[in-house]
Amino acid sequence: MVSFVLTVKRMLSGLYHAFKEKNFRTLFLLTLIMLLSGTLFYHKAEGFSYIDSLYFCVMTLTTVGSTDLVPQTTFGKLFTIVYTFAGIGIIFGFIYYVAKGIHFSSARKSIKGKKEEEDE
């Protein structure tokens, strides 16, 4: 449980630092739009619950995949193909900026710690 809390703290720190960049704010908005549009589509077209729809979107766009939920309609399958190609780059860009923010935060703390040691 402690490692989970520390991981969430690092991720939030990464998000905080990433939000300082204009490109990230644009990617964040595009990510929200992609997830919202996919969630609404799968809820209406495939009859998934909202949580299942969001879960399917995240698993699809992060290329993790899941066999729990699968589009049953031809239209749903075609949408998933286009949705995947359109969204993977956006999601990976989003993840890149969050990881960059985590790295920046960690490097900054490391430098700050070294300065404090030198001052003593």
Secondary structure, 3 states (H helix, E strand, C coil): CHHHHHHHHHHHHHHHHHCCCHHHHHHHHHHHHHHHHHHHHHHHHHCCCHHHHHHHHHHHHCCCCCCCCCCCCHHHHHHHHHHHHHHHHHHHHHHHHHHHHHHHHHHHHHHHHHHHHHHC
